[in-house]
Amino acid sequence: MPSLFRFLFLVGVLGAMVAGGLYVLATHFEPEQREVSQPVLGVKIRKQ
């Protein structure tokens, strides 16, 4: 039974580290915003 608790503890710690790393990456390293425009092939726009 102690090996099961040790395994679950290790999985929990690794999961917390991954979740914390993703949180830090999402909050501190946001990409700069820029406008992107691309033509859509096969679509004609009527000018009025």
Kinemage of the C-alpha trace (Angstrom):
@kinemage 1
@onewidth
@group {chain A} dominant
@subgroup {mainchain}
@vectorlist {calphas} color= white
{ca met a 1} P 0.000 0.000 0.000
{ca pro a 2} L 2.785 2.553 0.674
{ca ser a 3} L 4.048 2.181 -2.899
{ca leu a 4} L 0.569 3.123 -4.191
{ca phe a 5} L 0.537 6.279 -2.052
{ca arg a 6} L 4.054 7.150 -3.209
{ca phe a 7} L 3.018 6.679 -6.849
{ca leu a 8} L -0.139 8.785 -6.440
{ca phe a 9} L 1.859 11.492 -4.674
{ca leu a 10} L 4.437 11.535 -7.491
{ca val a 11} L 1.713 11.727 -10.159
{ca gly a 12} L 0.017 14.551 -8.239
{ca val a 13} L 3.258 16.525 -7.898
{ca leu a 14} L 4.097 16.102 -11.586
{ca gly a 15} L 0.564 17.105 -12.577
{ca ala a 16} L 0.734 20.192 -10.367
{ca met a 17} L 4.079 21.163 -11.912
{ca val a 18} L 2.684 20.815 -15.443
{ca ala a 19} L -0.443 22.796 -14.560
{ca gly a 20} L 1.633 25.503 -12.873
{ca gly a 21} L 3.963 25.728 -15.858
{ca leu a 22} L 1.047 26.074 -18.261
{ca tyr a 23} L -0.484 28.769 -16.066
{ca val a 24} L 2.777 30.744 -16.000
{ca leu a 25} L 3.194 30.426 -19.769
{ca ala a 26} L -0.406 31.528 -20.377
{ca thr a 27} L -0.287 34.569 -18.097
{ca his a 28} L 3.233 35.953 -18.518
{ca phe a 29} L 4.050 35.240 -22.157
{ca glu a 30} L 1.099 36.508 -24.181
{ca pro a 31} L 1.824 37.091 -27.889
{ca glu a 32} L 1.602 40.591 -29.289
{ca gln a 33} L -1.627 41.318 -31.134
{ca arg a 34} L -1.545 42.119 -34.828
{ca glu a 35} L -4.101 42.355 -37.583
{ca val a 36} L -4.117 39.622 -40.196
{ca ser a 37} L -6.122 39.791 -43.404
{ca gln a 38} L -6.100 37.137 -46.104
{ca pro a 39} L -8.182 36.902 -49.262
{ca val a 40} L -10.705 34.075 -49.404
{ca leu a 41} L -10.469 32.210 -52.686
{ca gly a 42} L -13.690 31.784 -54.633
{ca val a 43} L -15.586 34.618 -52.914
{ca lys a 44} L -16.494 37.763 -54.832
{ca ile a 45} L -17.528 40.920 -53.001
{ca arg a 46} L -20.031 43.230 -54.680
{ca lys a 47} L -19.199 46.924 -54.478
{ca gln a 48} L -22.285 49.097 -54.155
